[in-house]
């Protein structure tokens, strides 16, 4: 765990840095799945800027350096969490756990949902460790299973 880690809300002004971080983090996922054609790697700066206009996500900083980011939006009583990205050299230090906790605490939603690919074992371990439970597997057009997980936030 990083003691000098600052977590703050994400904003449209973060788009460039978030996109760079996202691409660096998701290269590992592309290697696992054998394709660079993944939305986190093909998303444009303009798309990301538009997405961040109304987003409940957070970024993690150590000094001026952005080392992590997560997006979140509320849909009814459900917090939809996505694109958790940690700088490759900073993975395994608890930053992902702290970002998940931050977006969960910011939300009034009763439940949170996120998804990852079935081959992303490190992601699945993180989410399960943080209290997320698998609810569904959906096979995509590419034959890869998306694993959906949920966590109760409040009663």
N, C-alpha and C positions, 0 to 999 in steps of 0.2 A: 504494500500500500504506500502510495506517495504522500508524504506529509505536506508538501508544498503544492498540492493539487488544488486548483480552484475550479469549481463547477458553476457555470452560469447559464441562463437561458440562451438558446440559439437565436440568431437574427439574420435577416436577409443580407446584412453587411458581411456575414461570415461565409457567404456562399463560395467564394474562390478558395479559401482555406479548407473548407469542409469538402469541396470537390477533390482537391489534391489529396487530402487525408483518406477520403473514401476510396479513391482509385488505388492508392498505395495498399490499403488494408484489404481490398477485395481481389487484388492480384492473387493472393494465396487461395482464395475460393475458386478463382478461374482455373488455377492449376489443379485443384482437387477434381473439378468437374470437366476439365479438358476443353474449356471454351472461354474465349474472351468476350463472348456476346452475352453479357449479363447486364441487366439494367443499372446496377451501381457503377459499371464501367462505361456504359454508353450514354448515361444521363448527361445532358448539356448544362452549361453554366446557367443559361436562361431558364431551363426547366427547374433547376435547383433554386434559383432566386425566387421564382414564382411559388414554389413549394414552401419556402421559408417565411413567406409573408404571414401566414397564419399557421404556426407550428408550435407545439408544446415541448419541443426537443431541448437538449442541453449540449453544451460543449465542455470539454475538460482541458484546462491549460496548466502548464508548468512554466511559470514566468510568462514570456510572450508566446511560447510555442503551444499550438493546439495539438494535443496528443490523443484526443478522442472526441467523438460526436455521436449523438443518437437523435433520431427524429421521433416525434409522437404527435398524434392528433386524436381528438375525442370524437367518437361516433356514438351518439346516444349515451349509454352508460358504459361504453367500452373504450378503453384507451388502446389505440392501435400503435404499437411500438415498431419502429423499423430502422434499417440501415445503421445498426450499431457498428461503428468503425473505430478501431484503435490503431495508432501508429504501430507498424510491425515491430519496431525496436522497443516498444513499451508494453507489448502484450504479456499477459500473465502476471501483472502487478496489481490487479484489483480495480483497474480503471473502469472496465466494463461493468462490474458489479456496482460501482459508485454511480455511474451514469444511469443505469437501470433504476436504482433506488431514487435518484433525483427526479426522474420523470414520473415515477410512480407517486412520489410525495407531492409533486406539483399538481397532480390531477385529482379531481373530485369523482372520477369514474369509479364504479364498483368493481370492475374487472379489467385486466390488461391482457392483450393478445399480441403475439408475435409469431413469426415463422422463420424457418431456415431450411436449407436443403438437407436431405437425409444423410448425405455423406459428410456433413460438417460436424464431426464428432466433438470438437472443442466447443463449438457454439452450443450444441445440445447439452453438454456437461455443464456449461455456465448457466444456461437457462434453468435446467433442473435444479442445480445447486441454489439458485435464487428463488425457488419455489414455483416455477412454471411446470405445468403438467401437460403432457401431450394429449390433444383432443381429437386430432384428425391428421390423416396423410392423404395428400392429393397428388396424383401423378400428372405431371405437366406434359405438354406436347413433345418435349424433348426426352420423355421417359424418366425424368428425374423426379423423385418424390419430394414435395414440400411438406415439412412437418410443422403443423400448427400447435402452439402451446398457449395455455391460459393460466392466469394467476388471479386469485381473489384479492382485491385490494381493501375493500371495506364491506361491511354487512349492511 
